[in-house]
Amino acid sequence: MSLQKISPLLAIIALLAFGCIENIDLPNDDPRLVIEALITNQGASILLTSSVSKTASNEFPTVNDALLLLENEDGEEIPLVNVEDGRYASPQAAEVGKRYKLQVTRAGTTYTAFSTMPDSILSIDSLQHRYEEIPGENTEVSVLTLFLQDPPGEENRGIIRVRGNNGFFQEGLYDDAEVDGQYRIEDFQLDQALPIGTVLTVELLQLELNVFRYFEAIEEARNDGAVGGLTTAPPVNPQGNFDKDALGLFAAATSTSIIIEVN
């Protein structure tokens, strides 16, 4: 598994695993439906909002007048409950290797997307923390060392997230293209030195290829400086997997996590 240094991905969907979509580029002010949907082996969450112009702030109006249908490849429906304004959820876990369909109907138009869960759940053996000084900067940061076995013959790619009980959050992409089937000991440099006693949860989300490419496109655009700041919707619009003109993404992902206390 080739894992990049963790850096903030400001445009990852906010549901069970991602942050708010900010990748909307509209030539005019016509609003479009934005669907941010995730289903994992821990449940499902869907957020419906309306797009804003790229010159507007990232405050997306929620959408509450749509009908939703989430089902697996066997036609079994997964019930969704409206948990808050514009947001729907289900505690029912998705199954590895299965294909899922999400339909959202609003104002007479039905938007459909499909996503397939990876065939396995990547397990983390253990996690360690240490402090390191950045050469030439006289600055100390936290470094996490992750120990895990990469399954042979499987393409594992997705998102790694680090959350602290003190509000710390950092995430980035990983890809095992170059190290298939090997036991990995990977270092991750965080952007600060976390205080002793901080409790960290490190989560790996495995994604199918087209979903991974969506987030990879966002990261590349941000690294190239082709997107806006924290308060403005940036001018980049990677291709999601919904048909018609809906924005956003439906992702089926496997999730595994481990907890460590900084000492």
URKA-V750800 format. One record per backbone hydrogen bond with DSSP energy under -0.5 kcal/mol. CO is the residue of the C=O (numbers start at 1). NH is the residue of the N-H. If there is no record, write none. Layout:
CO&NH ; CO&NH
This chain:
1&3 ; 2&175 ; 8&10 ; 9&12 ; 13&15 ; 22&234 ; 23&25 ; 24&26 ; 26&54 ; 32&51 ; 33&35 ; 33&247 ; 34&36 ; 34&49 ; 35&37 ; 35&249 ; 36&47 ; 37&251 ; 38&45 ; 39&253 ; 40&43 ; 40&94 ; 43&40 ; 44&90 ; 45&38 ; 46&88 ; 47&36 ; 48&63 ; 49&34 ; 53&56 ; 56&233 ; 57&59 ; 58&60 ; 59&61 ; 61&50 ; 67&105 ; 69&103 ; 70&78 ; 71&101 ; 72&75 ; 75&77 ; 76&72 ; 77&79 ; 81&83 ; 81&89 ; 84&87 ; 86&48 ; 87&83 ; 87&84 ; 88&46 ; 89&81 ; 90&44 ; 95&98 ; 98&117 ; 99&73 ; 100&115 ; 101&71 ; 102&113 ; 103&69 ; 104&111 ; 105&67 ; 106&109 ; 109&106 ; 109&111 ; 111&104 ; 112&243 ; 113&102 ; 115&100 ; 118&97 ; 120&122 ; 123&125 ; 123&149 ; 126&147 ; 128&145 ; 130&143 ; 132&141 ; 134&137 ; 134&138 ; 134&139 ; 139&134 ; 141&132 ; 142&190 ; 143&130 ; 144&146 ; 144&188 ; 145&128 ; 146&148 ; 146&186 ; 147&125 ; 147&126 ; 148&150 ; 148&184 ; 149&151 ; 151&154 ; 151&181 ; 154&156 ; 155&157 ; 156&176 ; 157&207 ; 158&174 ; 159&205 ; 160&172 ; 161&203 ; 162&170 ; 163&201 ; 164&167 ; 168&164 ; 170&162 ; 171&7 ; 172&160 ; 173&4 ; 174&158 ; 175&2 ; 176&179 ; 179&182 ; 182&150 ; 184&148 ; 186&146 ; 188&144 ; 188&190 ; 192&142 ; 192&194 ; 195&198 ; 198&200 ; 198&262 ; 199&165 ; 200&202 ; 200&260 ; 201&163 ; 201&203 ; 202&258 ; 203&161 ; 204&206 ; 204&256 ; 205&159 ; 206&254 ; 208&212 ; 209&213 ; 210&214 ; 211&215 ; 212&216 ; 213&217 ; 214&218 ; 215&219 ; 216&220 ; 217&221 ; 218&222 ; 219&223 ; 220&224 ; 221&226 ; 222&225 ; 229&232 ; 234&236 ; 243&246 ; 247&35 ; 249&37 ; 251&39 ; 251&253 ; 252&208 ; 253&41 ; 254&206 ; 256&204 ; 258&202 ; 260&200 ; 262&197
